[in-house]
Amino acid sequence: MKITNKEVDYAARLARLELSAEEKEKYSAQLESILKYIDKLNELDTSGVKPTSHVMDIVNVWRKDISARSSEELVENILANAPERSGNFYKVKKIIE
């Protein structure tokens, strides 16, 4: 399939790009090469290949959501670098009027 400069101009306009004449020729040749490769891929028999969304059969691993009490030392370590704090909480500036 031959890609014309008119088609390259159209794609460039959609992408809001200004292309020089040399760039139009270069991209026209590159797009044509890509389409030739895709035509080559279309020749392959994929009738026995199942559609996939991922190449590996993976399953999400979820852990139980268990609440646990934090130790006083852990809370102190977490809040140690807080610019301001109020008890065991971060203190932040009010941002909503």
Backbone atoms as SQL, in Angstrom:
CREATE TABLE atoms (id INTEGER PRIMARY KEY, chain TEXT, resi INTEGER, resn TEXT, atom TEXT, x REAL, y REAL, z REAL);
INSERT INTO atoms VALUES
  (1, 'A', 1, 'MET', 'N', 0.846, -1.175, 0.000),
  (2, 'A', 1, 'MET', 'CA', 0.000, 0.000, 0.000),
  (3, 'A', 1, 'MET', 'C', 0.893, 1.240, 0.000),
  (4, 'A', 2, 'LYS', 'N', 0.658, 2.112, -0.922),
  (5, 'A', 2, 'LYS', 'CA', 1.448, 3.339, -1.046),
  (6, 'A', 2, 'LYS', 'C', 0.837, 4.432, -0.172),
  (7, 'A', 3, 'ILE', 'N', 1.658, 4.998, 0.685),
  (8, 'A', 3, 'ILE', 'CA', 1.242, 6.120, 1.531),
  (9, 'A', 3, 'ILE', 'C', 1.603, 7.402, 0.796),
  (10, 'A', 4, 'THR', 'N', 0.646, 8.240, 0.587),
  (11, 'A', 4, 'THR', 'CA', 0.888, 9.479, -0.141),
  (12, 'A', 4, 'THR', 'C', 1.232, 10.612, 0.830),
  (13, 'A', 5, 'ASN', 'N', 1.794, 11.665, 0.273),
  (14, 'A', 5, 'ASN', 'CA', 2.101, 12.844, 1.096),
  (15, 'A', 5, 'ASN', 'C', 0.831, 13.473, 1.646),
  (16, 'A', 6, 'LYS', 'N', -0.263, 13.334, 0.899),
  (17, 'A', 6, 'LYS', 'CA', -1.544, 13.875, 1.349),
  (18, 'A', 6, 'LYS', 'C', -1.973, 13.178, 2.647),
  (19, 'A', 7, 'GLU', 'N', -1.771, 11.858, 2.737),
  (20, 'A', 7, 'GLU', 'CA', -2.125, 11.112, 3.951),
  (21, 'A', 7, 'GLU', 'C', -1.203, 11.483, 5.111),
  (22, 'A', 8, 'VAL', 'N', 0.071, 11.699, 4.805),
  (23, 'A', 8, 'VAL', 'CA', 1.020, 12.135, 5.834),
  (24, 'A', 8, 'VAL', 'C', 0.644, 13.534, 6.314),
  (25, 'A', 9, 'ASP', 'N', 0.258, 14.406, 5.394),
  (26, 'A', 9, 'ASP', 'CA', -0.195, 15.758, 5.766),
  (27, 'A', 9, 'ASP', 'C', -1.403, 15.686, 6.696),
  (28, 'A', 10, 'TYR', 'N', -2.330, 14.805, 6.367),
  (29, 'A', 10, 'TYR', 'CA', -3.540, 14.654, 7.173),
  (30, 'A', 10, 'TYR', 'C', -3.192, 14.201, 8.596),
  (31, 'A', 11, 'ALA', 'N', -2.331, 13.174, 8.715),
  (32, 'A', 11, 'ALA', 'CA', -1.924, 12.675, 10.035),
  (33, 'A', 11, 'ALA', 'C', -1.160, 13.759, 10.806),
  (34, 'A', 12, 'ALA', 'N', -0.310, 14.494, 10.108),
  (35, 'A', 12, 'ALA', 'CA', 0.465, 15.568, 10.756),
  (36, 'A', 12, 'ALA', 'C', -0.466, 16.669, 11.258),
  (37, 'A', 13, 'ARG', 'N', -1.495, 16.988, 10.468),
  (38, 'A', 13, 'ARG', 'CA', -2.440, 18.019, 10.889),
  (39, 'A', 13, 'ARG', 'C', -3.208, 17.572, 12.130),
  (40, 'A', 14, 'LEU', 'N', -3.598, 16.290, 12.162),
  (41, 'A', 14, 'LEU', 'CA', -4.299, 15.767, 13.341),
  (42, 'A', 14, 'LEU', 'C', -3.414, 15.824, 14.589),
  (43, 'A', 15, 'ALA', 'N', -2.113, 15.610, 14.397),
  (44, 'A', 15, 'ALA', 'CA', -1.164, 15.633, 15.516),
  (45, 'A', 15, 'ALA', 'C', -0.631, 17.041, 15.778),
  (46, 'A', 16, 'ARG', 'N', -1.121, 18.004, 15.016),
  (47, 'A', 16, 'ARG', 'CA', -0.696, 19.401, 15.158),
  (48, 'A', 16, 'ARG', 'C', 0.822, 19.547, 14.959),
  (49, 'A', 17, 'LEU', 'N', 1.325, 18.875, 13.890),
  (50, 'A', 17, 'LEU', 'CA', 2.749, 18.925, 13.570),
  (51, 'A', 17, 'LEU', 'C', 2.961, 19.647, 12.253),
  (52, 'A', 18, 'GLU', 'N', 4.017, 20.405, 12.177),
  (53, 'A', 18, 'GLU', 'CA', 4.438, 20.995, 10.909),
  (54, 'A', 18, 'GLU', 'C', 5.621, 20.187, 10.409),
  (55, 'A', 19, 'LEU', 'N', 5.481, 19.630, 9.212),
  (56, 'A', 19, 'LEU', 'CA', 6.545, 18.788, 8.659),
  (57, 'A', 19, 'LEU', 'C', 7.153, 19.442, 7.430),
  (58, 'A', 20, 'SER', 'N', 8.467, 19.302, 7.299),
  (59, 'A', 20, 'SER', 'CA', 9.146, 19.782, 6.094),
  (60, 'A', 20, 'SER', 'C', 8.913, 18.757, 4.983),
  (61, 'A', 21, 'ALA', 'N', 9.276, 19.106, 3.764),
  (62, 'A', 21, 'ALA', 'CA', 9.103, 18.197, 2.628),
  (63, 'A', 21, 'ALA', 'C', 9.922, 16.917, 2.829),
  (64, 'A', 22, 'GLU', 'N', 11.140, 17.069, 3.384),
  (65, 'A', 22, 'GLU', 'CA', 11.988, 15.891, 3.629),
  (66, 'A', 22, 'GLU', 'C', 11.354, 14.969, 4.675),
  (67, 'A', 23, 'GLU', 'N', 10.788, 15.575, 5.724),
  (68, 'A', 23, 'GLU', 'CA', 10.142, 14.780, 6.771),
  (69, 'A', 23, 'GLU', 'C', 8.919, 14.050, 6.226),
  (70, 'A', 24, 'LYS', 'N', 8.172, 14.705, 5.345),
  (71, 'A', 24, 'LYS', 'CA', 7.004, 14.056, 4.744),
  (72, 'A', 24, 'LYS', 'C', 7.417, 12.829, 3.939),
  (73, 'A', 25, 'GLU', 'N', 8.484, 12.966, 3.166),
  (74, 'A', 25, 'GLU', 'CA', 8.984, 11.832, 2.384),
  (75, 'A', 25, 'GLU', 'C', 9.469, 10.711, 3.302),
  (76, 'A', 26, 'LYS', 'N', 10.204, 11.090, 4.330),
  (77, 'A', 26, 'LYS', 'CA', 10.756, 10.115, 5.277),
  (78, 'A', 26, 'LYS', 'C', 9.633, 9.350, 5.980),
  (79, 'A', 27, 'TYR', 'N', 8.629, 10.076, 6.512),
  (80, 'A', 27, 'TYR', 'CA', 7.544, 9.426, 7.237),
  (81, 'A', 27, 'TYR', 'C', 6.646, 8.628, 6.312),
  (82, 'A', 28, 'SER', 'N', 6.497, 9.080, 5.093),
  (83, 'A', 28, 'SER', 'CA', 5.714, 8.339, 4.113),
  (84, 'A', 28, 'SER', 'C', 6.350, 6.967, 3.880),
  (85, 'A', 29, 'ALA', 'N', 7.672, 6.947, 3.701),
  (86, 'A', 29, 'ALA', 'CA', 8.388, 5.684, 3.486),
  (87, 'A', 29, 'ALA', 'C', 8.312, 4.800, 4.730),
  (88, 'A', 30, 'GLN', 'N', 8.444, 5.393, 5.911),
  (89, 'A', 30, 'GLN', 'CA', 8.397, 4.608, 7.144),
  (90, 'A', 30, 'GLN', 'C', 7.011, 4.004, 7.365),
  (91, 'A', 31, 'LEU', 'N', 5.969, 4.791, 7.128),
  (92, 'A', 31, 'LEU', 'CA', 4.606, 4.271, 7.296),
  (93, 'A', 31, 'LEU', 'C', 4.314, 3.166, 6.293),
  (94, 'A', 32, 'GLU', 'N', 4.796, 3.338, 5.078),
  (95, 'A', 32, 'GLU', 'CA', 4.607, 2.310, 4.056),
  (96, 'A', 32, 'GLU', 'C', 5.310, 1.014, 4.467),
  (97, 'A', 33, 'SER', 'N', 6.496, 1.127, 5.027),
  (98, 'A', 33, 'SER', 'CA', 7.243, -0.038, 5.499),
  (99, 'A', 33, 'SER', 'C', 6.496, -0.753, 6.627),
  (100, 'A', 34, 'ILE', 'N', 5.915, 0.013, 7.526),
  (101, 'A', 34, 'ILE', 'CA', 5.150, -0.570, 8.642),
  (102, 'A', 34, 'ILE', 'C', 3.940, -1.320, 8.112),
  (103, 'A', 35, 'LEU', 'N', 3.233, -0.727, 7.159),
  (104, 'A', 35, 'LEU', 'CA', 2.049, -1.380, 6.604),
  (105, 'A', 35, 'LEU', 'C', 2.408, -2.645, 5.834),
  (106, 'A', 36, 'LYS', 'N', 3.549, -2.663, 5.142),
  (107, 'A', 36, 'LYS', 'CA', 4.006, -3.876, 4.457),
  (108, 'A', 36, 'LYS', 'C', 4.266, -4.984, 5.476),
  (109, 'A', 37, 'TYR', 'N', 4.871, -4.637, 6.599),
  (110, 'A', 37, 'TYR', 'CA', 5.147, -5.627, 7.642),
  (111, 'A', 37, 'TYR', 'C', 3.839, -6.174, 8.222),
  (112, 'A', 38, 'ILE', 'N', 2.871, -5.317, 8.422),
  (113, 'A', 38, 'ILE', 'CA', 1.575, -5.756, 8.950),
  (114, 'A', 38, 'ILE', 'C', 0.898, -6.686, 7.950),
  (115, 'A', 39, 'ASP', 'N', 0.998, -6.394, 6.651),
  (116, 'A', 39, 'ASP', 'CA', 0.455, -7.296, 5.636),
  (117, 'A', 39, 'ASP', 'C', 1.119, -8.664, 5.708),
  (118, 'A', 40, 'LYS', 'N', 2.429, -8.670, 5.982),
  (119, 'A', 40, 'LYS', 'CA', 3.152, -9.931, 6.144),
  (120, 'A', 40, 'LYS', 'C', 2.599, -10.710, 7.338),
  (121, 'A', 41, 'LEU', 'N', 2.334, -10.017, 8.436),
  (122, 'A', 41, 'LEU', 'CA', 1.780, -10.657, 9.629),
  (123, 'A', 41, 'LEU', 'C', 0.374, -11.191, 9.374),
  (124, 'A', 42, 'ASN', 'N', -0.388, -10.503, 8.543),
  (125, 'A', 42, 'ASN', 'CA', -1.749, -10.947, 8.228),
  (126, 'A', 42, 'ASN', 'C', -1.766, -12.255, 7.446),
  (127, 'A', 43, 'GLU', 'N', -0.646, -12.638, 6.851),
  (128, 'A', 43, 'GLU', 'CA', -0.566, -13.884, 6.105),
  (129, 'A', 43, 'GLU', 'C', -0.462, -15.100, 7.027),
  (130, 'A', 44, 'LEU', 'N', -0.118, -14.896, 8.291),
  (131, 'A', 44, 'LEU', 'CA', 0.043, -16.000, 9.229),
  (132, 'A', 44, 'LEU', 'C', -1.305, -16.611, 9.597),
  (133, 'A', 45, 'ASP', 'N', -1.315, -17.934, 9.797),
  (134, 'A', 45, 'ASP', 'CA', -2.529, -18.615, 10.215),
  (135, 'A', 45, 'ASP', 'C', -2.614, -18.560, 11.735),
  (136, 'A', 46, 'THR', 'N', -3.563, -17.814, 12.240),
  (137, 'A', 46, 'THR', 'CA', -3.741, -17.672, 13.691),
  (138, 'A', 46, 'THR', 'C', -5.058, -18.288, 14.147),
  (139, 'A', 47, 'SER', 'N', -5.621, -19.177, 13.336),
  (140, 'A', 47, 'SER', 'CA', -6.927, -19.752, 13.667),
  (141, 'A', 47, 'SER', 'C', -6.883, -20.592, 14.942),
  (142, 'A', 48, 'GLY', 'N', -5.746, -21.198, 15.267),
  (143, 'A', 48, 'GLY', 'CA', -5.649, -22.025, 16.468),
  (144, 'A', 48, 'GLY', 'C', -5.151, -21.284, 17.692),
  (145, 'A', 49, 'VAL', 'N', -4.946, -19.996, 17.574),
  (146, 'A', 49, 'VAL', 'CA', -4.405, -19.203, 18.680),
  (147, 'A', 49, 'VAL', 'C', -5.553, -18.519, 19.414),
  (148, 'A', 50, 'LYS', 'N', -5.612, -18.770, 20.733),
  (149, 'A', 50, 'LYS', 'CA', -6.667, -18.145, 21.533),
  (150, 'A', 50, 'LYS', 'C', -6.349, -16.666, 21.733),
  (151, 'A', 51, 'PRO', 'N', -7.378, -15.825, 21.693),
  (152, 'A', 51, 'PRO', 'CA', -7.149, -14.402, 21.998),
  (153, 'A', 51, 'PRO', 'C', -6.707, -14.256, 23.447),
  (154, 'A', 52, 'THR', 'N', -5.773, -13.359, 23.682),
  (155, 'A', 52, 'THR', 'CA', -5.285, -13.151, 25.048),
  (156, 'A', 52, 'THR', 'C', -5.238, -11.666, 25.362),
  (157, 'A', 53, 'SER', 'N', -5.336, -11.381, 26.638),
  (158, 'A', 53, 'SER', 'CA', -5.145, -10.006, 27.065),
  (159, 'A', 53, 'SER', 'C', -3.782, -9.848, 27.718),
  (160, 'A', 54, 'HIS', 'N', -3.146, -10.987, 28.026),
  (161, 'A', 54, 'HIS', 'CA', -1.818, -10.973, 28.638),
  (162, 'A', 54, 'HIS', 'C', -1.097, -12.237, 28.190),
  (163, 'A', 55, 'VAL', 'N', 0.195, -12.154, 27.989),
  (164, 'A', 55, 'VAL', 'CA', 0.927, -13.306, 27.479),
  (165, 'A', 55, 'VAL', 'C', 1.096, -14.413, 28.509),
  (166, 'A', 56, 'MET', 'N', 1.009, -14.072, 29.774),
  (167, 'A', 56, 'MET', 'CA', 1.167, -15.070, 30.829),
  (168, 'A', 56, 'MET', 'C', -0.169, -15.275, 31.539),
  (169, 'A', 57, 'ASP', 'N', -0.426, -16.524, 31.932),
  (170, 'A', 57, 'ASP', 'CA', -1.629, -16.794, 32.707),
  (171, 'A', 57, 'ASP', 'C', -1.364, -16.399, 34.155),
  (172, 'A', 58, 'ILE', 'N', -1.780, -15.191, 34.516),
  (173, 'A', 58, 'ILE', 'CA', -1.577, -14.730, 35.877),
  (174, 'A', 58, 'ILE', 'C', -2.927, -14.429, 36.498),
  (175, 'A', 59, 'VAL', 'N', -2.954, -14.570, 37.788),
  (176, 'A', 59, 'VAL', 'CA', -4.169, -14.302, 38.532),
  (177, 'A', 59, 'VAL', 'C', -3.808, -13.318, 39.638),
  (178, 'A', 60, 'ASN', 'N', -4.686, -12.361, 39.887),
  (179, 'A', 60, 'ASN', 'CA', -4.429, -11.426, 40.979),
  (180, 'A', 60, 'ASN', 'C', -4.403, -12.171, 42.307),
  (181, 'A', 61, 'VAL', 'N', -3.464, -11.809, 43.118),
  (182, 'A', 61, 'VAL', 'CA', -3.353, -12.403, 44.437),
  (183, 'A', 61, 'VAL', 'C', -3.797, -11.347, 45.441),
  (184, 'A', 62, 'TRP', 'N', -4.837, -11.650, 46.150),
  (185, 'A', 62, 'TRP', 'CA', -5.368, -10.704, 47.120),
  (186, 'A', 62, 'TRP', 'C', -5.152, -11.248, 48.514),
  (187, 'A', 63, 'ARG', 'N', -4.735, -10.411, 49.424),
  (188, 'A', 63, 'ARG', 'CA', -4.618, -10.821, 50.813),
  (189, 'A', 63, 'ARG', 'C', -5.849, -10.347, 51.557),
  (190, 'A', 64, 'LYS', 'N', -6.118, -10.982, 52.660),
  (191, 'A', 64, 'LYS', 'CA', -7.248, -10.562, 53.473),
  (192, 'A', 64, 'LYS', 'C', -6.953, -9.193, 54.069),
  (193, 'A', 65, 'ASP', 'N', -7.961, -8.354, 54.125),
  (194, 'A', 65, 'ASP', 'CA', -7.828, -7.024, 54.700),
  (195, 'A', 65, 'ASP', 'C', -8.105, -7.135, 56.193),
  (196, 'A', 66, 'ILE', 'N', -7.042, -7.242, 56.951),
  (197, 'A', 66, 'ILE', 'CA', -7.162, -7.434, 58.397),
  (198, 'A', 66, 'ILE', 'C', -6.638, -6.188, 59.094),
  (199, 'A', 67, 'SER', 'N', -7.447, -5.628, 59.947),
  (200, 'A', 67, 'SER', 'CA', -6.970, -4.470, 60.699),
  (201, 'A', 67, 'SER', 'C', -6.178, -4.952, 61.908),
  (202, 'A', 68, 'ALA', 'N', -5.132, -4.226, 62.190),
  (203, 'A', 68, 'ALA', 'CA', -4.285, -4.585, 63.328),
  (204, 'A', 68, 'ALA', 'C', -3.869, -3.296, 64.033),
  (205, 'A', 69, 'ARG', 'N', -3.655, -3.396, 65.302),
  (206, 'A', 69, 'ARG', 'CA', -3.254, -2.232, 66.086),
  (207, 'A', 69, 'ARG', 'C', -1.760, -1.989, 65.870),
  (208, 'A', 70, 'SER', 'N', -1.386, -0.731, 65.595),
  (209, 'A', 70, 'SER', 'CA', 0.019, -0.379, 65.400),
  (210, 'A', 70, 'SER', 'C', 0.675, -0.123, 66.744),
  (211, 'A', 71, 'SER', 'N', 1.932, -0.506, 66.813),
  (212, 'A', 71, 'SER', 'CA', 2.660, -0.272, 68.060),
  (213, 'A', 71, 'SER', 'C', 2.974, 1.217, 68.173),
  (214, 'A', 72, 'GLU', 'N', 3.165, 1.665, 69.384),
  (215, 'A', 72, 'GLU', 'CA', 3.489, 3.069, 69.639),
  (216, 'A', 72, 'GLU', 'C', 4.796, 3.443, 68.951),
  (217, 'A', 73, 'GLU', 'N', 5.753, 2.518, 68.914),
  (218, 'A', 73, 'GLU', 'CA', 7.043, 2.779, 68.266),
  (219, 'A', 73, 'GLU', 'C', 6.867, 2.963, 66.759),
  (220, 'A', 74, 'LEU', 'N', 6.020, 2.139, 66.143),
  (221, 'A', 74, 'LEU', 'CA', 5.766, 2.266, 64.715),
  (222, 'A', 74, 'LEU', 'C', 5.119, 3.604, 64.399),
  (223, 'A', 75, 'VAL', 'N', 4.146, 4.009, 65.193),
  (224, 'A', 75, 'VAL', 'CA', 3.477, 5.295, 64.991),
  (225, 'A', 75, 'VAL', 'C', 4.483, 6.431, 65.110),
  (226, 'A', 76, 'GLU', 'N', 5.356, 6.373, 66.076),
  (227, 'A', 76, 'GLU', 'CA', 6.380, 7.414, 66.255),
  (228, 'A', 76, 'GLU', 'C', 7.316, 7.471, 65.054),
  (229, 'A', 77, 'ASN', 'N', 7.717, 6.301, 64.546),
  (230, 'A', 77, 'ASN', 'CA', 8.612, 6.261, 63.377),
  (231, 'A', 77, 'ASN', 'C', 7.924, 6.836, 62.143),
  (232, 'A', 78, 'ILE', 'N', 6.647, 6.538, 61.975),
  (233, 'A', 78, 'ILE', 'CA', 5.911, 7.039, 60.815),
  (234, 'A', 78, 'ILE', 'C', 5.769, 8.555, 60.892),
  (235, 'A', 79, 'LEU', 'N', 5.483, 9.084, 62.057),
  (236, 'A', 79, 'LEU', 'CA', 5.242, 10.522, 62.223),
  (237, 'A', 79, 'LEU', 'C', 6.513, 11.324, 62.493),
  (238, 'A', 80, 'ALA', 'N', 7.660, 10.668, 62.563),
  (239, 'A', 80, 'ALA', 'CA', 8.906, 11.342, 62.923),
  (240, 'A', 80, 'ALA', 'C', 9.265, 12.471, 61.960),
  (241, 'A', 81, 'ASN', 'N', 8.959, 12.332, 60.678),
  (242, 'A', 81, 'ASN', 'CA', 9.335, 13.359, 59.700),
  (243, 'A', 81, 'ASN', 'C', 8.184, 14.274, 59.328),
  (244, 'A', 82, 'ALA', 'N', 7.090, 14.184, 60.024),
  (245, 'A', 82, 'ALA', 'CA', 5.943, 15.052, 59.718),
  (246, 'A', 82, 'ALA', 'C', 6.294, 16.492, 60.072),
  (247, 'A', 83, 'PRO', 'N', 6.008, 17.444, 59.179),
  (248, 'A', 83, 'PRO', 'CA', 6.310, 18.840, 59.492),
  (249, 'A', 83, 'PRO', 'C', 5.527, 19.332, 60.705),
  (250, 'A', 84, 'GLU', 'N', 4.264, 18.911, 60.787),
  (251, 'A', 84, 'GLU', 'CA', 3.439, 19.255, 61.945),
  (252, 'A', 84, 'GLU', 'C', 2.568, 18.058, 62.261),
  (253, 'A', 85, 'ARG', 'N', 2.283, 17.887, 63.528),
  (254, 'A', 85, 'ARG', 'CA', 1.411, 16.785, 63.914),
  (255, 'A', 85, 'ARG', 'C', 0.533, 17.192, 65.077),
  (256, 'A', 86, 'SER', 'N', -0.562, 16.493, 65.205),
  (257, 'A', 86, 'SER', 'CA', -1.482, 16.721, 66.303),
  (258, 'A', 86, 'SER', 'C', -1.773, 15.344, 66.899),
  (259, 'A', 87, 'GLY', 'N', -1.099, 15.041, 67.984),
  (260, 'A', 87, 'GLY', 'CA', -1.230, 13.707, 68.576),
  (261, 'A', 87, 'GLY', 'C', -0.613, 12.673, 67.659),
  (262, 'A', 88, 'ASN', 'N', -1.405, 11.675, 67.281),
  (263, 'A', 88, 'ASN', 'CA', -0.924, 10.629, 66.379),
  (264, 'A', 88, 'ASN', 'C', -1.385, 10.861, 64.939),
  (265, 'A', 89, 'PHE', 'N', -1.603, 12.124, 64.562),
  (266, 'A', 89, 'PHE', 'CA', -2.099, 12.441, 63.233),
  (267, 'A', 89, 'PHE', 'C', -1.225, 13.503, 62.577),
  (268, 'A', 90, 'TYR', 'N', -1.168, 13.493, 61.237),
  (269, 'A', 90, 'TYR', 'CA', -0.528, 14.563, 60.495),
  (270, 'A', 90, 'TYR', 'C', -1.416, 15.794, 60.601),
  (271, 'A', 91, 'LYS', 'N', -0.802, 16.944, 60.772),
  (272, 'A', 91, 'LYS', 'CA', -1.551, 18.194, 60.784),
  (273, 'A', 91, 'LYS', 'C', -1.279, 18.884, 59.471),
  (274, 'A', 92, 'VAL', 'N', -2.352, 19.198, 58.731),
  (275, 'A', 92, 'VAL', 'CA', -2.219, 19.848, 57.430),
  (276, 'A', 92, 'VAL', 'C', -3.016, 21.139, 57.413),
  (277, 'A', 93, 'LYS', 'N', -2.619, 22.024, 56.502),
  (278, 'A', 93, 'LYS', 'CA', -3.325, 23.296, 56.371),
  (279, 'A', 93, 'LYS', 'C', -4.691, 23.065, 55.746),
  (280, 'A', 94, 'LYS', 'N', -5.632, 23.882, 56.141),
  (281, 'A', 94, 'LYS', 'CA', -6.982, 23.813, 55.588),
  (282, 'A', 94, 'LYS', 'C', -6.916, 24.288, 54.138),
  (283, 'A', 95, 'ILE', 'N', -7.509, 23.496, 53.224),
  (284, 'A', 95, 'ILE', 'CA', -7.474, 23.886, 51.815),
  (285, 'A', 95, 'ILE', 'C', -8.875, 24.140, 51.261),
  (286, 'A', 96, 'ILE', 'N', -9.887, 23.790, 52.008),
  (287, 'A', 96, 'ILE', 'CA', -11.267, 24.014, 51.563),
  (288, 'A', 96, 'ILE', 'C', -11.881, 25.070, 52.465),
  (289, 'A', 97, 'GLU', 'N', -12.452, 26.086, 51.852),
  (290, 'A', 97, 'GLU', 'CA', -13.075, 27.176, 52.616),
  (291, 'A', 97, 'GLU', 'C', -14.446, 26.757, 53.093);
